[in-house]
Amino acid sequence: MDSKIARLRHRYQGLSRVAAAINDLYIYGIYPGNFPILTNELEKAKDIVKEAIQETKKDIAAIEGFEPADPEPTDPLKSDMKNILDNYRV
């Protein structure tokens, strides 16, 4: 069990490093204007990596006995704005 958690944590760390490297491409002069096809494919790959990160996090949480957080993030500004608008309707 511990080796599986360790393996999943290493996977998570590696996937996170891949996503960070794709995000940092502009530092090395790789822009969509210079390499449109490459950056497009890398953005697709980053989306796949993000999905794999989420799955790995869920697997780790399930093994450790934690409940996964709500996958749908909420935007407090939208709900606050709705309340404000509801109060000021004519």
N, CA, C and O atoms as a MOPAC input file, in Angstrom:
PM7 MOZYME 1SCF
protein

 N      0.81200 1    -1.18400 1     0.00000 1
 C      0.00000 1     0.00000 1     0.00000 1
 C      0.86500 1     1.26200 1     0.00000 1
 O      0.60700 1     2.19500 1    -0.76000 1
 N      1.89400 1     1.28700 1     0.85500 1
 C      2.76600 1     2.45300 1     0.91500 1
 C      3.52700 1     2.65500 1    -0.38200 1
 O      3.76300 1     3.78900 1    -0.80000 1
 N      3.91300 1     1.54700 1    -1.02700 1
 C      4.64700 1     1.68600 1    -2.28900 1
 C      3.73200 1     2.23400 1    -3.38300 1
 O      4.18900 1     2.95500 1    -4.27000 1
 N      2.45400 1     1.90000 1    -3.32400 1
 C      1.51600 1     2.42300 1    -4.32200 1
 C      1.32400 1     3.92500 1    -4.11700 1
 O      1.28400 1     4.68300 1    -5.08500 1
 N      1.20700 1     4.35100 1    -2.87400 1
 C      1.07500 1     5.78400 1    -2.59900 1
 C      2.33600 1     6.51900 1    -3.03500 1
 O      2.25400 1     7.59500 1    -3.62600 1
 N      3.48800 1     5.95300 1    -2.75000 1
 C      4.75300 1     6.57700 1    -3.15800 1
 C      4.83700 1     6.67300 1    -4.67400 1
 O      5.27300 1     7.68700 1    -5.22000 1
 N      4.41800 1     5.61000 1    -5.34300 1
 C      4.43900 1     5.61100 1    -6.80600 1
 C      3.48400 1     6.67600 1    -7.36500 1
 O      3.82100 1     7.37300 1    -8.32200 1
 N      2.29700 1     6.79800 1    -6.76600 1
 C      1.34200 1     7.80200 1    -7.21700 1
 C      1.84800 1     9.21600 1    -6.95100 1
 O      1.63000 1    10.12100 1    -7.75700 1
 N      2.51800 1     9.40100 1    -5.82700 1
 C      3.07500 1    10.72400 1    -5.52200 1
 C      4.18700 1    11.09100 1    -6.49400 1
 O      4.30300 1    12.24900 1    -6.89600 1
 N      5.00600 1    10.11500 1    -6.87400 1
 C      6.04800 1    10.37700 1    -7.87500 1
 C      5.41500 1    10.71100 1    -9.22600 1
 O      5.88800 1    11.59400 1    -9.94100 1
 N      4.34900 1    10.00100 1    -9.56300 1
 C      3.64400 1    10.28800 1   -10.81600 1
 C      3.08900 1    11.70500 1   -10.78700 1
 O      3.22000 1    12.45100 1   -11.75800 1
 N      2.46900 1    12.07000 1    -9.66900 1
 C      1.91000 1    13.41300 1    -9.52200 1
 C      3.00200 1    14.47100 1    -9.67800 1
 O      2.81800 1    15.47000 1   -10.37300 1
 N      4.13400 1    14.23900 1    -9.02400 1
 C      5.23900 1    15.18900 1    -9.09800 1
 C      5.76200 1    15.31600 1   -10.53500 1
 O      6.03500 1    16.42100 1   -11.00500 1
 N      5.89800 1    14.20100 1   -11.21600 1
 C      6.38600 1    14.23400 1   -12.59000 1
 C      5.41800 1    14.93000 1   -13.52800 1
 O      5.82900 1    15.72400 1   -14.37400 1
 N      4.13100 1    14.63600 1   -13.38100 1
 C      3.12800 1    15.28800 1   -14.22600 1
 C      3.07500 1    16.78800 1   -13.95700 1
 O      2.89800 1    17.58100 1   -14.88200 1
 N      3.22700 1    17.17300 1   -12.70600 1
 C      3.23500 1    18.59100 1   -12.36400 1
 C      4.42300 1    19.30000 1   -12.99700 1
 O      4.30700 1    20.43800 1   -13.45300 1
 N      5.55700 1    18.62400 1   -13.02300 1
 C      6.75200 1    19.21500 1   -13.64400 1
 C      6.56400 1    19.37900 1   -15.14700 1
 O      7.01600 1    20.36500 1   -15.72800 1
 N      5.89800 1    18.41500 1   -15.77400 1
 C      5.63000 1    18.52200 1   -17.21900 1
 C      4.72200 1    19.71100 1   -17.49300 1
 O      4.98400 1    20.49700 1   -18.40400 1
 N      3.65100 1    19.84800 1   -16.70700 1
 C      2.73100 1    20.97600 1   -16.90100 1
 C      3.44100 1    22.30700 1   -16.67800 1
 O      3.21800 1    23.26100 1   -17.42200 1
 N      4.28800 1    22.37400 1   -15.66600 1
 C      5.02700 1    23.60700 1   -15.39300 1
 C      5.99700 1    23.93000 1   -16.53100 1
 O      6.16300 1    25.09200 1   -16.90000 1
 N      6.62700 1    22.90900 1   -17.07700 1
 C      7.56300 1    23.13300 1   -18.18300 1
 C      6.83600 1    23.67400 1   -19.40700 1
 O      7.35300 1    24.55500 1   -20.09400 1
 N      5.65500 1    23.16100 1   -19.68500 1
 C      4.87900 1    23.66400 1   -20.82600 1
 C      4.47400 1    25.11300 1   -20.57800 1
 O      4.49400 1    25.92700 1   -21.50100 1
 N      4.10900 1    25.44100 1   -19.34100 1
 C      3.74100 1    26.82100 1   -19.02000 1
 C      4.92000 1    27.77700 1   -19.15800 1
 O      4.72100 1    28.95700 1   -19.44400 1
 N      6.13000 1    27.29500 1   -18.96100 1
 C      7.31500 1    28.14400 1   -18.97600 1
 C      7.97000 1    28.29100 1   -20.34900 1
 O      9.05900 1    28.85800 1   -20.44500 1
 N      7.35100 1    27.80800 1   -21.38700 1
 C      7.98200 1    27.85000 1   -22.71000 1
 C      8.28000 1    29.26600 1   -23.18100 1
 O      9.26000 1    29.49100 1   -23.89100 1
 N      7.43700 1    30.22400 1   -22.79100 1
 C      7.66800 1    31.59800 1   -23.22500 1
 C      8.99700 1    32.13500 1   -22.71600 1
 O      9.59200 1    33.01000 1   -23.34500 1
 N      9.47200 1    31.61800 1   -21.58000 1
 C     10.75200 1    32.05200 1   -21.02500 1
 C     11.88700 1    31.73800 1   -22.00900 1
 O     12.88200 1    32.45800 1   -22.08200 1
 N     11.71500 1    30.66600 1   -22.74900 1
 C     12.75400 1    30.21900 1   -23.67900 1
 C     12.50300 1    30.68700 1   -25.10300 1
 O     13.15100 1    30.21500 1   -26.03700 1
 N     11.56600 1    31.61400 1   -25.27600 1
 C     11.32400 1    32.19400 1   -26.58800 1
 C     10.42500 1    31.36800 1   -27.47900 1
 O     10.40600 1    31.57300 1   -28.69300 1
 N      9.68600 1    30.44800 1   -26.91200 1
 C      8.76700 1    29.62200 1   -27.70400 1
 C      7.37500 1    30.21800 1   -27.54200 1
 O      6.70900 1    30.02000 1   -26.52600 1
 N      6.95000 1    30.95600 1   -28.57400 1
 C      5.66900 1    31.65000 1   -28.58200 1
 C      4.77200 1    31.06700 1   -29.67000 1
 O      5.26000 1    30.45800 1   -30.62100 1
 N      3.46300 1    31.25300 1   -29.52900 1
 C      2.55900 1    30.78900 1   -30.59100 1
 C      2.85000 1    31.44500 1   -31.94100 1
 O      2.62800 1    30.83400 1   -32.98700 1
 N      3.33800 1    32.66300 1   -31.92600 1
 C      3.68300 1    33.33300 1   -33.18500 1
 C      4.87300 1    32.68800 1   -33.87500 1
 O      4.93000 1    32.63800 1   -35.10400 1
 N      5.82400 1    32.19400 1   -33.08700 1
 C      7.02400 1    31.56700 1   -33.64200 1
 C      6.78100 1    30.11700 1   -34.03800 1
 O      7.23300 1    29.66500 1   -35.09000 1
 N      6.06500 1    29.39600 1   -33.18500 1
 C      5.84300 1    27.96700 1   -33.37900 1
 C      4.36100 1    27.64400 1   -33.16600 1
 O      3.99900 1    27.04700 1   -32.15200 1
 N      3.50000 1    28.03400 1   -34.11500 1
 C      2.06000 1    27.87100 1   -33.87700 1
 C      1.62000 1    26.41200 1   -33.73300 1
 O      0.79900 1    26.09700 1   -32.87100 1
 N      2.14700 1    25.53900 1   -34.55300 1
 C      1.72900 1    24.13200 1   -34.49900 1
 C      2.24300 1    23.48200 1   -33.21900 1
 O      1.50600 1    22.75900 1   -32.54900 1
 N      3.49000 1    23.73400 1   -32.88000 1
 C      4.08400 1    23.16400 1   -31.67300 1
 C      3.33900 1    23.61900 1   -30.42200 1
 O      2.99200 1    22.79400 1   -29.57700 1
 N      3.08900 1    24.92100 1   -30.29300 1
 C      2.40700 1    25.41900 1   -29.09800 1
 C      0.98000 1    24.90000 1   -29.01700 1
 O      0.47800 1    24.64400 1   -27.92200 1
 N      0.32100 1    24.74100 1   -30.15600 1
 C     -1.03500 1    24.19200 1   -30.16100 1
 C     -1.02800 1    22.75300 1   -29.64500 1
 O     -1.85800 1    22.38300 1   -28.81500 1
 N     -0.10400 1    21.95800 1   -30.13000 1
 C     -0.01600 1    20.56300 1   -29.68400 1
 C      0.37500 1    20.46900 1   -28.20900 1
 O     -0.12400 1    19.60700 1   -27.48500 1
 N      1.25800 1    21.34700 1   -27.77200 1
 C      1.66400 1    21.32900 1   -26.37000 1
 C      0.52900 1    21.76000 1   -25.44500 1
 O      0.42200 1    21.25500 1   -24.32700 1
 N     -0.31400 1    22.67900 1   -25.88900 1
 C     -1.48200 1    23.06500 1   -25.08400 1
 C     -2.45100 1    21.89100 1   -24.96000 1
 O     -3.04300 1    21.68000 1   -23.90200 1
 N     -2.61100 1    21.13400 1   -26.03400 1
 C     -3.45200 1    19.92800 1   -25.96800 1
 C     -2.84300 1    18.91800 1   -24.99100 1
 O     -3.54900 1    18.30500 1   -24.19100 1
 N     -1.52600 1    18.76000 1   -25.07300 1
 C     -0.84300 1    17.83400 1   -24.17000 1
 C     -0.97900 1    18.29700 1   -22.72300 1
 O     -1.15100 1    17.47500 1   -21.82300 1
 N     -0.90300 1    19.60400 1   -22.49300 1
 C     -1.03800 1    20.13300 1   -21.14000 1
 C     -2.42800 1    19.82300 1   -20.57900 1
 O     -2.56400 1    19.51600 1   -19.39400 1
 N     -3.45500 1    19.90200 1   -21.42300 1
 C     -4.80800 1    19.56500 1   -20.96700 1
 C     -4.90000 1    18.09800 1   -20.55600 1
 O     -5.54800 1    17.76000 1   -19.56500 1
 N     -4.24700 1    17.23600 1   -21.32700 1
 C     -4.23100 1    15.80300 1   -20.99400 1
 C     -3.48200 1    15.57600 1   -19.69200 1
 O     -3.90600 1    14.77600 1   -18.85900 1
 N     -2.36900 1    16.27800 1   -19.51300 1
 C     -1.58100 1    16.15100 1   -18.28800 1
 C     -2.38800 1    16.62200 1   -17.08400 1
 O     -2.34000 1    16.00000 1   -16.02300 1
 N     -3.12800 1    17.71700 1   -17.24100 1
 C     -3.95700 1    18.21800 1   -16.14300 1
 C     -5.00800 1    17.19000 1   -15.73500 1
 O     -5.26600 1    17.00200 1   -14.54600 1
 N     -5.61200 1    16.52800 1   -16.71800 1
 C     -6.58900 1    15.48500 1   -16.40400 1
 C     -5.92700 1    14.33700 1   -15.64500 1
 O     -6.49100 1    13.81300 1   -14.68400 1
 N     -4.73000 1    13.95100 1   -16.08100 1
 C     -4.00600 1    12.87200 1   -15.40400 1
 C     -3.63200 1    13.28400 1   -13.97800 1
 O     -3.65300 1    12.45600 1   -13.06800 1
 N     -3.29400 1    14.54900 1   -13.78500 1
 C     -2.98200 1    15.04300 1   -12.44000 1
 C     -4.21000 1    14.92400 1   -11.54900 1
 O     -4.11100 1    14.46700 1   -10.41000 1
 N     -5.36000 1    15.33100 1   -12.06000 1
 C     -6.59200 1    15.24600 1   -11.26400 1
 C     -6.92100 1    13.80300 1   -10.89600 1
 O     -7.30800 1    13.51900 1    -9.76300 1
 N     -6.76600 1    12.89000 1   -11.85900 1
 C     -7.03000 1    11.47300 1   -11.58400 1
 C     -6.05600 1    10.93000 1   -10.53400 1
 O     -6.44800 1    10.17400 1    -9.64500 1
 N     -4.79700 1    11.31900 1   -10.64600 1
 C     -3.79400 1    10.86000 1    -9.68700 1
 C     -4.09300 1    11.39600 1    -8.29100 1
 O     -3.96000 1    10.67400 1    -7.30300 1
 N     -4.49700 1    12.66000 1    -8.21000 1
 C     -4.85300 1    13.23400 1    -6.91200 1
 C     -6.03900 1    12.49600 1    -6.30000 1
 O     -6.06600 1    12.25300 1    -5.09300 1
 N     -7.01300 1    12.14300 1    -7.12300 1
 C     -8.16700 1    11.39400 1    -6.62200 1
 C     -7.75200 1    10.01300 1    -6.13300 1
 O     -8.23600 1     9.54000 1    -5.10500 1
 N     -6.85100 1     9.36600 1    -6.87500 1
 C     -6.37000 1     8.04600 1    -6.46600 1
 C     -5.64000 1     8.11500 1    -5.12700 1
 O     -5.84200 1     7.26700 1    -4.25800 1
 N     -4.79900 1     9.11900 1    -4.96900 1
 C     -4.06900 1     9.28600 1    -3.71300 1
 C     -5.04900 1     9.52900 1    -2.56700 1
 O     -4.92000 1     8.93600 1    -1.49600 1
 N     -6.01900 1    10.39700 1    -2.79600 1
 C     -7.00300 1    10.70700 1    -1.75300 1
 C     -7.81400 1     9.47100 1    -1.38600 1
 O     -8.10700 1     9.24700 1    -0.21200 1
 N     -8.17900 1     8.66700 1    -2.38500 1
 C     -8.97000 1     7.47000 1    -2.11800 1
 C     -8.17900 1     6.46400 1    -1.28800 1
 O     -8.72400 1     5.84000 1    -0.37800 1
 N     -6.90900 1     6.31000 1    -1.59800 1
 C     -6.08000 1     5.35100 1    -0.86500 1
 C     -5.84700 1     5.83100 1     0.56800 1
 O     -5.84900 1     5.03100 1     1.50400 1
 N     -5.64600 1     7.13500 1     0.73200 1
 C     -5.38400 1     7.68500 1     2.06100 1
 C     -6.66500 1     7.85400 1     2.87500 1
 O     -6.60700 1     8.16000 1     4.06500 1
 N     -7.81600 1     7.65600 1     2.24300 1
 C     -9.08300 1     7.72300 1     2.95400 1
 C     -9.69700 1     9.09900 1     3.05200 1
 O    -10.59100 1     9.31700 1     3.87000 1
 N     -9.24000 1    10.03100 1     2.24000 1
 C     -9.81200 1    11.37400 1     2.23400 1
 C    -10.90900 1    11.45600 1     1.19900 1
 O    -10.87700 1    10.76300 1     0.18200 1
 N    -11.87000 1    12.30200 1     1.46400 1
 C    -12.91300 1    12.56800 1     0.48400 1
 C    -12.36900 1    13.59100 1    -0.51100 1
 O    -11.82100 1    14.61600 1    -0.10400 1
 N    -12.51300 1    13.32700 1    -1.79800 1
 C    -12.05200 1    14.32400 1    -2.76100 1
 C    -12.90300 1    15.58700 1    -2.68100 1
 O    -14.09900 1    15.53200 1    -2.39600 1
 N    -12.27700 1    16.69700 1    -2.93300 1
 C    -12.97600 1    17.97800 1    -2.89500 1
 C    -13.94800 1    18.07700 1    -4.05200 1
 O    -13.85600 1    17.31900 1    -5.01800 1
 N    -14.86900 1    19.00100 1    -3.95500 1
 C    -15.84800 1    19.22000 1    -5.00200 1
 C    -15.11500 1    19.58300 1    -6.29200 1
 O    -14.36100 1    20.55500 1    -6.30900 1
 N    -15.31800 1    18.82100 1    -7.38000 1
 C    -14.58500 1    19.09000 1    -8.61100 1
 C    -15.01200 1    20.38200 1    -9.29900 1
 O    -14.27400 1    20.91800 1   -10.12500 1
 N    -16.19100 1    20.88200 1    -8.96600 1
 C    -16.67000 1    22.11200 1    -9.57500 1
 C    -16.30900 1    23.29100 1    -8.67600 1
 O    -16.95200 1    23.50300 1    -7.64800 1
 N    -15.28900 1    24.05500 1    -9.05300 1
 C    -14.93400 1    25.19300 1    -8.22400 1
 C    -16.02900 1    26.25800 1    -8.28500 1
 O    -16.68700 1    26.43000 1    -9.31200 1
 N    -16.20700 1    26.94600 1    -7.20900 1
 C    -17.20200 1    28.00500 1    -7.18000 1
 C    -16.50900 1    29.34300 1    -7.30500 1
 O    -15.34500 1    29.49500 1    -6.93300 1
 N    -17.22100 1    30.28900 1    -7.82100 1
 C    -16.69500 1    31.63600 1    -7.97200 1
 C    -17.45400 1    32.54300 1    -7.01300 1
 O    -18.59900 1    32.89800 1    -7.29100 1
 N    -16.85100 1    32.92700 1    -5.89800 1
 C    -17.57400 1    33.73600 1    -4.92100 1
 C    -17.98900 1    35.09200 1    -5.46700 1
 O    -18.99200 1    35.65200 1    -5.02400 1
 N    -17.23800 1    35.63000 1    -6.42000 1
 C    -17.60300 1    36.92900 1    -6.97700 1
 C    -18.91400 1    36.85300 1    -7.74600 1
 O    -19.72200 1    37.77900 1    -7.68900 1
 N    -19.12900 1    35.75800 1    -8.46300 1
 C    -20.38700 1    35.61300 1    -9.21000 1
 C    -21.56700 1    35.53200 1    -8.25500 1
 O    -22.58900 1    36.18100 1    -8.47600 1
 N    -21.43700 1    34.74700 1    -7.19900 1
 C    -22.55200 1    34.61300 1    -6.27000 1
 C    -22.78300 1    35.92700 1    -5.52400 1
 O    -23.93200 1    36.30200 1    -5.29300 1
 N    -21.71200 1    36.63600 1    -5.14200 1
 C    -21.86800 1    37.92400 1    -4.48300 1
 C    -22.50300 1    38.94500 1    -5.41400 1
 O    -23.36100 1    39.72500 1    -5.00000 1
 N    -22.07900 1    38.93800 1    -6.66900 1
 C    -22.62800 1    39.87400 1    -7.63700 1
 C    -24.11000 1    39.58800 1    -7.86700 1
 O    -24.90700 1    40.51400 1    -8.01400 1
 N    -24.47900 1    38.31400 1    -7.89800 1
 C    -25.88500 1    37.95500 1    -8.07500 1
 C    -26.70300 1    38.47400 1    -6.91500 1
 O    -27.78800 1    39.01500 1    -7.12600 1
 N    -26.21000 1    38.32600 1    -5.68600 1
 C    -26.91200 1    38.82600 1    -4.50500 1
 C    -27.04600 1    40.34900 1    -4.54700 1
 O    -28.09200 1    40.89200 1    -4.19100 1
 N    -26.01300 1    41.01900 1    -4.97100 1
 C    -26.06200 1    42.48000 1    -5.06500 1
 C    -27.08400 1    42.90400 1    -6.10400 1
 O    -27.88300 1    43.80900 1    -5.86500 1
 N    -27.05900 1    42.24400 1    -7.26800 1
 C    -28.00700 1    42.60200 1    -8.32700 1
 C    -29.44100 1    42.28500 1    -7.91500 1
 O    -30.35800 1    43.03600 1    -8.24800 1
 N    -29.64200 1    41.19400 1    -7.20300 1
 C    -30.99200 1    40.84500 1    -6.74600 1
 C    -31.53200 1    41.90300 1    -5.77900 1
 O    -32.73000 1    42.18400 1    -5.77800 1
 N    -30.67300 1    42.47900 1    -4.97300 1
 C    -31.09300 1    43.47600 1    -4.00800 1
 C    -31.41500 1    44.82700 1    -4.65100 1
 O    -32.17800 1    45.61000 1    -4.08400 1
 N    -30.85200 1    45.10700 1    -5.81100 1
 C    -31.03000 1    46.40600 1    -6.43000 1
 C    -31.89300 1    46.38200 1    -7.67900 1
 O    -31.86100 1    47.32800 1    -8.46700 1
 N    -32.64300 1    45.34900 1    -7.86800 1
 C    -33.53400 1    45.29700 1    -9.02700 1
 C    -34.72100 1    46.20700 1    -8.80500 1
 O    -35.23800 1    46.33500 1    -7.69500 1
 N    -35.13400 1    46.82800 1    -9.87600 1
 C    -36.26400 1    47.76500 1    -9.79700 1
 C    -37.55100 1    47.07400 1   -10.13900 1
 O    -38.61000 1    47.70100 1   -10.12600 1

